[in-house]
Amino acid sequence: MTTTTKTKLQTIDAQHHIHPFTDSGDLVKKGTRVIERAEGVYLYDSEGNKILDGMAGLWCVNIGYGRQELIDAATEQMQQLPYYNSFFQCTTPPTIELAELLSELAPDHLNHVFFTGSGSESNDTMLRLARHYWACKGKPNKQVIIARKNAYHGSTVAGASLSGMTVMHKQGALPIAGIEHINQPYWFGEGFDEDPNEFGLRVARELEEKILELGEDNVAAFIAEPVQGAGGVVIPPESYWPEIQRICDQYEILLVSDEVICGFGRTGKWFGCDYFGTKPDLMPIAKGISSGYLPIGGVLISDEVAETLKNSGDEFYHGFTYSGHPTAAAVATANIKVLRDEGIVERVDQEIAPYFSEKLQQLASHPIVGEVRTLGLLAAIELMQDKEQHLFFEDKGAVGTRCRDISVTNGLVMRGVGSTMVMSPPLVITKEEIDLLYERVLKTLDDTAAEFL
Ligand SMILES: *Cc1c(COP(=O)(O)O)cnc(C)c1O
């Protein structure tokens, strides 16, 4: 594509397209990067740049770009039956097949799924389902959902309310009633002078305090990401999840593991709860379920919750036009089969994640880096003004955004969350590609340090 047509596309984009999570005025000034195609772990933009996608799109392209199996699945399903709904006693073969496959992969007690079109819809579904479940159990007052500060659970009204991001809450008078937030297990940023496991226990016990404050008869569920993604790849100390599990069990609170990022191999296990050994009652899923090739999500539901619904004698008045969309379901099934049959998740666990961690940990001694943390193929690099003094930059967003831009110039997509640089590459990334990723991160850190230190 020539520069003139690119400029024209950018102009049209600026005139007509309001982008998500974007300062529109600022974008009009800067112009957008037009991504035209992709293959494997690489993106190609309209200016001819080949960029290593260190974010797998938005944490979702787990099997990488350009897989023919998914293209074929979509084509065949569209020819056969592009769309039909799952309302009014109907369903479609790909929807059924995907439901069975998910039940096989999920922890033993999760054998049911409610389909949605996205992670946000999954969390809206979770909220309504958790409250409805307790009403069916004769405990209609169990309504409050406890979530965490700095969590990300989506952008719909329920999703943004469950999310713990103050900037989102400021717009549109959120959160809605009945949602409470406790602290996140962000040791490096918020507990650095404490022993990590002591800190983990302390913040986990905030859940207990909150339940006692509200009364357990008023609390429906606790929701958390196994590893907080959009909040800056916050990996909890080892002590954290077992204590959360204990509290949920003791007070009869549904445990909701938001697996939208951690699901489908990101941690080196099929789900984040498999990694941490927790036993959630509900699991919102999306993103990696289809590697982003088509939009689809869902909520995995425990046998106990599903039985209660079935025995309630009433309808669950909830659903989407695209719940169980056959083409999206066929693509998700093809995606999961590639992940499973090629042993991609096991390879991440045994080979690729250890290599990724070993390489990136070499950056911990860089003058601008305060900490490097990884889990599976998730990584965070904390940028700091003065690591000896544990001093963060005053304007965290400015350094993170600049570092992100430098990174793209250096041929790598990293994302800045405040001054935390995060990565989540496709699970099919090779060791050679990790070497290249490492070189580009290093160059980016050098360039950023030259400007900010
Ligand atoms: C992305 C994300 C969501 C929202 O998913 P959408 O498909 O963007 O609506 C929810 N939870 C987590 C943990 C996510 O990362």
Ligand as a Chemical Component Dictionary entry (heavy atoms), coordinates in Angstrom:
data_LIG
# 
_chem_comp.id                   LIG 
_chem_comp.type                 NON-POLYMER 
_chem_comp.pdbx_formal_charge   0 
_chem_comp.three_letter_code    LIG 
# 
loop_
_chem_comp_atom.comp_id 
_chem_comp_atom.atom_id 
_chem_comp_atom.alt_atom_id 
_chem_comp_atom.type_symbol 
_chem_comp_atom.charge 
_chem_comp_atom.model_Cartn_x 
_chem_comp_atom.model_Cartn_y 
_chem_comp_atom.model_Cartn_z 
_chem_comp_atom.pdbx_ordinal 
LIG C1 C1 C 0 -10.515 -8.776  28.084 1  
LIG C2 C2 C 0 -11.070 -9.216  29.385 2  
LIG C3 C3 C 0 -12.445 -9.200  29.630 3  
LIG C4 C4 C 0 -13.426 -8.599  28.663 4  
LIG O1 O1 O 0 -13.491 -9.307  27.478 5  
LIG P1 P1 P 0 -14.095 -8.595  26.157 6  
LIG O2 O2 O 0 -14.143 -9.730  25.176 7  
LIG O3 O3 O 0 -13.168 -7.501  25.779 8  
LIG O4 O4 O 0 -15.442 -8.091  26.501 9  
LIG C5 C5 C 0 -12.898 -9.720  30.812 10 
LIG N1 N1 N 0 -12.056 -10.236 31.723 11 
LIG C6 C6 C 0 -10.726 -10.262 31.527 12 
LIG C7 C7 C 0 -9.844  -10.860 32.559 13 
LIG C8 C8 C 0 -10.189 -9.737  30.361 14 
LIG O5 O5 O 0 -8.874  -9.700  30.178 15 
# 
loop_
_chem_comp_bond.comp_id 
_chem_comp_bond.atom_id_1 
_chem_comp_bond.atom_id_2 
_chem_comp_bond.value_order 
_chem_comp_bond.pdbx_ordinal 
LIG C1 C2 SING 1  
LIG C2 C3 SING 2  
LIG C2 C8 DOUB 3  
LIG C3 C4 SING 4  
LIG C3 C5 DOUB 5  
LIG C4 O1 SING 6  
LIG O1 P1 SING 7  
LIG P1 O2 DOUB 8  
LIG P1 O3 SING 9  
LIG P1 O4 SING 10 
LIG C5 N1 SING 11 
LIG N1 C6 DOUB 12 
LIG C6 C7 SING 13 
LIG C6 C8 SING 14 
LIG C8 O5 SING 15 
# 
